[in-house]
Amino acid sequence: EDVEAERDVILDEIAMHDDDPDDVVHNLFAEQAYGPQAPLGRPIAGTVQSIHTLTRAQVLRYYRSHYTPENMVVAVAGNVDHASVVRMVRKAFSRSNFLVDTSVRPLTVRRSARARRPSTGDVVVSRPLEQANIVLGVNGLVRTDDRRYALGVLNVALGGGTSSRLFQEVREHR
């Protein structure tokens, strides 16, 4: 029952994203840049088809293989007694044999040994809207490159939201 109820909620969220041109253009960009098979190339909420075909058994298998004690961190802050917190956590997680259930093995993570080859090209979706949404992407810098700070300033100036110079010039002045 919970899976069915949540399925409708997610389908509503997907429909809302499909009505938001900014979300649509960024999903199209991600798919074009990374490819539809790569995790970064797929929409976070999934697709209408993937949500319709998802079963309770698949959700349960994912839960049991990923939500395991070795994958969890319990953080507690404040004036607490460490031993009593450990007892409470063990008691809470001991229900349903959570701490000792070895019936489900973690799913293996599939990683490609090949380097990702970004796709190039244009993706255009025409809709009867008053505004256009454009995403321009190029190869960027690695996070340790000292030029990343200058690139960050350039990104904010050109396209970092409604206060960017490009946005203000195009939308407000022209």
SVG drawing of the C-alpha trace seen along z (x, -y; Angstrom):
<svg xmlns="http://www.w3.org/2000/svg" viewBox="-2 -48 48 64">
<polyline fill="none" stroke="black" stroke-width="0.4" points="0.0,0.0 2.8,-2.4 4.6,-1.7 1.4,-2.4 0.8,-5.6 4.3,-6.8 4.2,-5.9 1.4,-8.4 3.4,-11.1 6.5,-10.5 4.5,-10.5 3.0,-13.9 6.5,-15.2 7.7,-14.0 4.7,-15.8 5.6,-19.0 9.2,-18.8 8.0,-18.3 6.0,-21.5 9.1,-23.5 11.2,-24.5 14.3,-25.0 14.0,-21.4 13.4,-20.1 16.4,-21.8 18.7,-20.6 17.5,-17.0 18.0,-17.1 21.5,-18.6 22.5,-15.9 21.3,-13.1 23.1,-14.6 26.3,-15.2 26.5,-11.9 24.3,-9.6 21.1,-8.0 22.8,-4.9 25.1,-6.9 23.6,-7.8 24.3,-11.5 22.5,-11.3 19.2,-10.1 16.5,-12.2 16.7,-11.9 13.0,-11.1 13.2,-8.4 10.9,-8.3 7.2,-7.6 8.0,-4.2 10.5,-3.3 8.1,-4.4 5.2,-2.4 7.2,0.8 9.0,0.5 7.8,3.3 7.7,3.6 10.2,6.5 12.7,4.3 12.4,1.5 12.8,4.1 15.9,5.7 17.5,2.2 16.7,1.3 18.0,4.6 21.2,4.4 22.1,0.8 20.6,-0.1 22.9,2.1 24.7,1.5 28.1,1.2 26.7,-1.6 25.2,-3.6 26.4,-6.3 24.5,-7.3 25.5,-10.7 24.4,-12.2 25.3,-15.6 24.7,-17.2 24.8,-16.3 24.2,-12.5 25.5,-9.4 27.4,-7.4 26.6,-4.0 22.8,-4.7 22.8,-6.0 24.5,-2.8 21.9,-0.8 19.0,-2.7 20.5,-2.4 21.0,1.3 17.5,1.8 16.0,-0.3 18.0,1.5 17.6,5.0 14.0,5.1 13.4,7.5 16.9,8.8 18.3,5.7 21.7,6.1 22.1,9.7 20.2,10.2 22.6,11.7 20.0,13.1 20.5,10.3 23.9,9.6 24.8,6.1 24.3,5.5 27.6,5.1 28.4,1.6 28.9,1.6 31.6,-0.8 32.9,-1.2 36.7,-1.1 36.3,-3.2 36.5,-7.0 33.3,-8.8 33.0,-10.4 30.8,-13.4 28.2,-13.8 28.0,-16.9 25.2,-18.4 22.0,-20.3 18.8,-19.2 15.9,-21.5 12.4,-21.2 9.8,-23.7 7.0,-24.7 4.7,-27.7 6.4,-29.7 7.3,-33.3 10.9,-32.6 13.6,-30.4 15.8,-28.2 19.3,-27.5 22.1,-25.4 25.6,-25.6 28.1,-23.1 31.8,-22.6 34.5,-20.5 35.4,-22.0 38.2,-21.9 39.1,-19.4 38.4,-20.4 42.1,-20.9 42.8,-23.3 43.6,-26.8 41.7,-28.3 38.4,-27.0 37.9,-30.1 38.1,-32.4 35.8,-30.0 33.3,-30.2 33.3,-34.0 32.8,-33.8 30.0,-31.3 28.2,-33.6 28.6,-36.6 27.3,-34.8 24.7,-32.4 24.6,-32.1 20.9,-32.9 18.7,-35.9 21.3,-38.3 23.9,-37.4 25.0,-40.1 23.9,-38.0 20.4,-37.4 20.0,-41.1 21.1,-42.4 19.0,-40.0 15.9,-39.8 15.7,-43.2 17.3,-45.6 16.6,-44.0"/>
</svg>
